[in-house]
Amino acid sequence: MTLLDIPLISAIIFTPLFAGVIILWIDGEKKDLIRGVAISAAVIALVLSAFLYFSYNAQVDQIAAAQSSMDAESPFTATQMFADGLAFEERYSWLSTLGISYHVAIDGLSAPMVLLTGMVAVAGVLISWNIDERTREFMAFFMFLVAGVYGVFVAVDMFLLFFFYELAIFPMYILIATWGWVKLREYASMKLTLYILVGSVIALIGVIAMVIVADEFYRSEAGALLLQDAIEAGLLPATADGFSFDMVQLTLAAEGGAFRQFGYLGYETLSFARLWFPLIFLGFAVLAGVFPFHNWSPDGHVAAPTAVSMIHAGVLMKLGAYAALRSGVQLLPSGAQTHLPWIVLLTIINVVYGALIAFRQRDFKYVIGFSSVSHMGLVSMGFATMNVTGMSGAGLQMFSHGAMTALFFGCVGMVYDRAHTRDIPSLGGFVRKMPWVAVAFIVGGLTSMGMPGLSGFIAEFPIFQGMWQASDVISFQLGGVTIHNYYAIIVIMAALGIVITAAYVLRVTGQVFFGEFNQARFHDVGDISVVDRAVLLLLGIPLIVLGMYPAIMAPMIETGVLPVISILAGGV
Amino acid sequence: MSFSLWPSLATIAPEIGLTLLALILLFLEVYLPKERRVWIAYTSMVGMALLALTPLIWSPPVGGATAWGGMVRHDHLSQVFKVMILLAGSLTSWMAIDSTRLSKQGEFHFIIVIATLGGCLLSATADVIMLFIALETTSIPLYILAAFHRNEARSIEGGMKYFLYGAFTSAIMLFGLSLLFGFTGDTSFIGIAAALSANDGLNQISILVCMIMILVGFGFKISAVPFHFWTPDVYEGAPTPVTAFVSVASKAASFALLLRFLAAVFPEGILIEGQEIQLFWVNLSAAAAAITMTFGNVVALVQRNMKRLIAYSSIAQAGYALMGVTAMAQSGESAVASVSFYLFMYTFTNLLVFAVVLRFAAVSGSDDIRAFAGLSRRSPKLALAMTIGLLSLAGIPPTAGFFGKFFLFTAAVDAGYTWLALLGVINAIVALYYYLVVVKVMYVDRSADDEVLIALPQPVSWLLGVSCVAILLLGTIAVEVIYDWTRLGASSFISALSAAL
């Protein structure tokens, strides 16, 4: 038995899950044992994720070659591309009556996210090393949270995706409410939980309705034929029937045009995709912090304990964007074409408004919180380009911002733990006490400004380029007037948003790490520990590596994006 | 139709067993010395758990059969519900072991067994006469049990309210049933439907009035708005195990009957004065579902007492289940299966929550929500069990409640009630808020008694453990088995009906 025979993806999900259960059974006083179990589980999951990532990366050339030689005349080119891109697939029947299966795999889009989750999870456990109050419960819930997040990224079944999505939410609530910042935690944790759940359950109803529409489609003559062909081509198991939550099968229905037929609910100009796309896309995008549903995010991030802020801003927000891309753009392409041209307006508000508010903050952590809102706007903006360049940029931005924000929150946590204040004007000169943190923060800051040589540039440049390309293609109809080329205006505004980012990053860096050190107040502030340095390295190095050598990720993400683009092209 | 005794006995095997069990409990009460009477509780608990196997042993034929002169149906739907109700009875007796005032009361367990008997019959009813008898066999024991703590004003008040409301709504229901008999000249569900579809000069309004009067009775039993007023007072006042039993077993049996009655008596295609009669109850039930879940959840938001909170939450839960009843007209099988599954998982969930409340009240003497502060420090296991129970009520994975709600929403969307499903999920969020508040109180808040640990006696720990495992299994790997079983019940029920009509 080689390593490849083990169900690797399940191992990644279940390692933290079992670790969490084991931790709950350990005596609460044996704190080192608890930490040991947690860090072992997180490291095992990270190692396995890295293994998955690099073995997938080794196949990327073949996948890309297969994609470019795909038969364009086939009725299910895009579905084929999507299915061929899946690797390390595992599929077990779960609830066959309702077409639900435990179907997990990775593709070009999810592999980087899995790796990111692994990194942030390890960093999160390390940075929580000194949590002394009820360590057992903290670590157990943190492990459950991590398991849920992994699950969402690898799910290839819509039901499974929801299952893990909602599985992640409760641990997050309890982590913030119990170990968060005393002043804000109860309010912020509840607000965050309710915001996210409202969005996701509405999307859940949308997905149920989608499955039912797909089922009707597969019962029609054309649909039945398509399903039969797809089964013969080996895309779907022979047992597949119409009613299924499987993403491959739903993608097939989308490509077959099931969701763009007009006459939905008896209205002639309404199709399923037109009605439900905004609800499903924005339902998930709540978690990605899209304006005007971003309100939970800064409070939530500030209230959370450092490890949870890291995983929340670093990974969970991507989870929303990822799910919105999968269930929104990929499954409802015609809806995306109708609605993304106005949703892009929300994303520019995110970028500029988020950056402006971040500039105004006095609280160190709020700056980072709002900067997340601003940067996540770029991810959604990348989706809205609906072309390969822009979407690949969005994929890269998800990874880059994830590592960068986790790094930021790590730095903030380290400063706060020692200085006991996050008030920017009263801090200053910390570079003398914590040189590592200062360097890490500057690396993160430069990434966030999109400095070439760091991953932010690799990610943001394609998004802007994609916007520019899309500008000629996409137009927007408003009351009989067609507006052209407004993507170009938006992208210019977004570029200005980057200038604001540079302003607040430099301001914070200057005021916190340089300038006058208040010896009287901070005389007992010491340097960070070895464990903390490991966190900074773990999150900082990928930013530089990806910036210097984008080929390590960009081609992979492109293979993940191509099926989505292909279905968008066919879904007019 | 010739009558053969042995096959007929098999159709009511659990009921026969329950009668014998009740007699055994009476004898035990007489013969056991006072200090050993806790054995009565164990006998009752084990007895009902074993009896829960009987519907599986004497499994119904495919498609089901009617027995005892058309009085009871012996099909997989009744199998599902009988197992559910017997398990609920068994867990209730188990829970009562923890109550110092109930564990040694032989008559308490005796009455629970009788109420369970009524519930089993109710879920298999196929005739309005049987309906009323079974309904009263469940209700009257519960009136007594609600007032079981005779020297406690709250308990008496609860029992009295329950009795008055119950008697009143039963009377209205009985009136409706007799009107229906008057119009159709038949008492069996199928016979009534046949007479309705033959339709010689029936008046639309009169049938509608009949239906509403009968639904009043159901509304009381399942505590749907506006017949819910008794619920919080009875839940608060009655001994906790009784509350648990009322909230699960009695409700499950009533839902089983409601499904049977509506699907059999007012099926699709009966036109009276050109009006599709099925639409009446579908719309009524949709409205009741919407109002019940919204009202229950909104009022639950302001509760301070744990038992009242659960009472309003259980009103809301009935609203969700009514969504499945509404969907039954359009999506038949999946809707019936979703209601059955929902009630199945709800049995374990609610019993778990009440077991925690009972244990906590026994130690702290209070069921105020604020008294739960610091529970996670005083007893991590109790807090964890409560959390699992509440998450299941809220419908968060990996608990059974997630699937329960998911099936209901799927059935509703499938039947074209997307608006109802959307209202349902919004309600689920409202509900999540007040459940999370309780979780927060247990985990985050501190109290003066933080250091006072709460002991868990063996029977309680096992009860909590078994229920938690059941909830988690139903939410993960066991879901397929149970769902397919409820689905089998639903399909045998629906197909037998369409064959009979």
Interface residues (C-beta under 8 A of the other chain):
Chain A: L24 G28 S93 W94 L95 S96 T97 L98 E137 F159 F163 F164 E166 L167 I169 F170 Y173 I174 A177 T178 R185 E186 M190 T193 L194 L197 V198 V201 I202 L204 I205 I208 A209 I212
Chain B: S376 P380 L384 L391 I396 P397 P398 F402 F406 F407 F409 T410 V413 D414 T418 A421 L422 V425 I426 A428 I429 L432 Y433 L436 V439 K440 Y443 V444 V479 E480 Y483 D484 R487
